[in-house]
């Protein structure tokens, strides 16, 4: 049986996103904390995320502009201040992380809805998430835009300045027993805890359709 052929140029932006997000899996989640130029904190998840180079140490994540070409607050803040923190997400953090995926109005902080605790960073102004097992303080190196104004991708390349690692995951200079959740297609996620023993656990987490209320985690 021959493979089904999809000509990507014939797909809408939404269809292309859905196809790629179901093919390039699993994807780690960059839970990004930023500050606006006016000092308003922002917290948002991005699943198009990967390591970059090691000299200097770098990471890349990719927010997508709105159909009208407007940048997300995360991108706007990073371009304004050049600073951000990427926090790794575990299964116990999933619901709080998902609460921040709601499309809050510009300038509204997602931190209260997340229920997470702000922890002071060392080299950048945005707070890190205290509940995260690993947080990476980053300084913007470059943004690279790919595509037209609507739904275009913006690759955010950052140099990692400081890594904060919980003692449970640090052993003799190595990161150990880290079990972040990963994004699959649609509402599906993979919990990597126990992956080497009985296999990871799949779970669903639909994006919130209404503003979440502030709550603890």
C-alpha positions, 0 to 999 in steps of 0.5 A: 500500500502506497503512502498517502501524499499531502501537498503542504501548500494546499493546506490551511495554516490550521491544517498544517499545524494539526498535521505537524503537531501530530507527527513531530511527537512527543514534544517537551513543553516550554513554560515561559515566564516573562515581564512586560516593559511595564513590569506585568508578569506573564506565564504561557506554555509552548510545545514547539521547543527544543535544545539548540547548541552547547557552546554557548548553551542555547534553547529554541521555542516558537510562538506563532503570531495570531491570524492578524499578525499580532504577537503573543504577550510572551514574544512581545515581552521578550523582544522588549526586555530580552529576558525570560525563564523556561520552566519544565512541566511535570504531571502535577503541574499540568492543570495549572499550566493548562490554565495559562493557555487560555487567551487572556487579554493583553496585559493580564497576568496568568500567574494567579490562574496558574496557582504557581509560586513565583521564585526570584531568578538570579540573572534575569528579572522574570520570576521562575516557577518554584514548583518546576523541577528545572528552570532555565534563565535565558537571555534573548540572542535572536528572533527569526520570523518565518512566513507571512504576517498571519500565523507566521512562526517566530523562532526565539533563540536564547542563551541559557545563563543559569539552570535551577535544578531541584535536588531530587533531580541532581546527582553528581553533576547529572540531571536524573529522574526527570519526568516532564510531560510532553505534548502530542497531537490535539488534546493529548499529552504523554506523562513520561514518569515510569517510561522505562518500566511500564511505559508512559501514561497518556492523558487528555487536557483540552484547552480551557474555553473559559477564563480559569479562576485563581486557584492553588496547585 
